[in-house]
Amino acid sequence: MTGVPNVPLHLAGRPTVGGLVVPWITPTTVAGLHLFGKITAIVQRRCLAERRCQVCGQRLGDLAVLFARDSDLTYQCAPEPATCPPCHAYSARACPMLSGRRSHYRAGEHPALAGTVSDDAHLRQGAPAELWSAVWVREYDVTVHPAVSGALVASWAVHPPARIRRLPAAG
């Protein structure tokens, strides 16, 4: 895909940047800059606890989709909240990492975040992108990541997923 996908009708009220929808979970600086690729911790916790879609902010239905890197699959958990199926379809096409249009993580942080980079993000800077999968779940537990101290995640370890599908790799 070379162009920007059309914004689905249910996301028409969300802000956009360069034709891409700004997910509900994406932080915004005081100056109004949307920090794609970052998450707002309080919104992350709300999404996880209230079963809300990280993109549209609406409550999830019976089936939800978690995006998981290969390293997440090992632990059967995802650090980002689930998406509703329509937001999954849009995100898989629109997000440069999920769609496979980026072969590497960003080499650095935005100046607005200077000095605030987490150890996990610092380790990924400039590294080759991991492969992603869509993990379709009916249930998940909110728990602490088994390998990252204090990090909340959505876990499917107790509730087997309905399916796991590999997303396209960067070419």
N, C-alpha and C positions, 0 to 999 in steps of 0.2 A: 504494500500500500504506500503510495507516495503522497496522497493528499490527506487533508484532515477529514475525518468521518463526520457525517451530518450529526447534529445534536439531536438526540431522541426527544420527542415531545415532552416526556415526563421530566426532562432536565432543562426545559426551555427557560425557566426562571432563575437558574443558577448563573453566576458570573462566568464569563469566558475570557481566555487570554489566547490570542492567536488562533481563535476558532475552537480551542479545547475547553471543555467544561472544567471549572475549578471544583474539585471534590469538596464535600462538606467538611472533611477532616483536615484539609490543607490549611496551614497557618497563613495569616496575612500580617504583614508588618504594619506599623503605625502609618507609614507612607502609602499603604494600599498595595504593596507588592505581594503577590501570591507566591509562596515558596513550594512549588511543585516538588514532589519527592520527599517532602517532610510531612509529619503528622503533628497535630495539636494533641498533647497528652490528655487533656481533660475531655476532649471530644472522642479520642480513642477509647477512654474508659467508659464514656457514656454509650458509645456504639456497642462495645462489648457487653456491657451490663444490660442495656435495654434492647439488645438485638436490633440495632439500627444499621442501615446501609451506610457505609463510609462515603459513598459518592452523593446520593440524594438526601440522606438523613432520615428517610422514612423507615418505619418498622419493617423488619424482614418477614416474609411469609413462611410457608412450610419448608421451602427449599432455599438455601443460600449458597453463595460461592465464596470461598477463601482463596486468595492468591498466595501461593507458597513457592519459595525458592527451593532448590534441591536440598540446601542445608536445613530448611524448615521441615521438609518431608521426613528427614531422619528423626526428628523429635515429634512428629505428628502434631505440629502446631504452626500457627501463623501469627506474626506480630501485628499485622494490620487486621482490622475488623473485616467482616464479611461484606459482600455486596449482594443486592437483589439480582435475580437473573437478568433483567434488562440492563442494569448498570454493569454487570459482568460483561455482557456482549459489547457494550460501548467501550468500556475500559480496555478490554482485550485488543480492540482495534486502535484506540486513541492513545493510550499510554506508550511512550517510546520504549520503555523497558519491557512491558508485557507483550507488546506487538513484535518485539525482536528487531526494532529499528535502531536500537543502540547496542553496540557490542561491548561497551565499557561503562562503568559507573562514572559519574562526574569526577574530574580530576581535583576539584577543590570546592570549597563552600562559597555560598553567596556572601558578600561583604557584610550583609546585615546579620549574619550568624557568626562572625569572627569570634573565636574563643569559646563557642558553645557546642562544638561538634562532639557527639558521643564517641566513645571508643569504638563501638561497632561500626558507625558510619565512617570513622577515620580509617579503619582497616579496609573498607571497600573503596575508598577514593582512588579513582584511576584503574581499579582492578577490572579484569574481564567480568562481564555480566554473568550471573548464574542463570541457569535454565529455570523457567517458571512453569508451574502447573496450576490448573484450576481444580480446586477440591470442592466438590458439590456435597453439602452436608444438610441434614435435617436438624441436627442438634450439634452443639459444641459446648465445652466447658470453658469458663474463664479461669485461667490459672497463671502461675508464674512460670516463665520459661525455665526448663530444666538446666540450661547451660548459661543463661544470662541473668545474673542476680537482679531481682526486683522487676524484671520486664514482664508485663502482662501480655498474655497471648490467648488466642482462641484455639483450643485443643480438641482434636477429634480422636484422641487416644482411646477413650471409653466408648465413643459412638462412631462405629465404622462409617466412612463416607459412602454416599450413594455411588460416586465415581470420582476418578482422578484423571484429568486429561492434560497432557503436555501442551504448552503453548509454543508457538514458533520460536526458533532460536534465531539470533542475529545472523544475518548472512553477509 
